[in-house]
């Protein structure tokens, strides 16, 4: 995917994070990383999915909080753990 398409997708709105019910913090233990490991993750935006390189800042058995930098800004979203690959 070329940079202009990626920029258009990222400008379509904020990344779509999982809902609190999907993250299930009330029922699943949360792990916070003192040193977040690098990851590659699929993140959804209003205009489509993007694969981003970032870091896993927290996780449960089902979901991962991913943080990444793009376009001069820091972005964050909770995604399904199966959408994340540790680098």
Order of alpha helices (4+ residues) and beta strands (2+ residues): alpha-alpha-beta-beta-beta-beta-beta
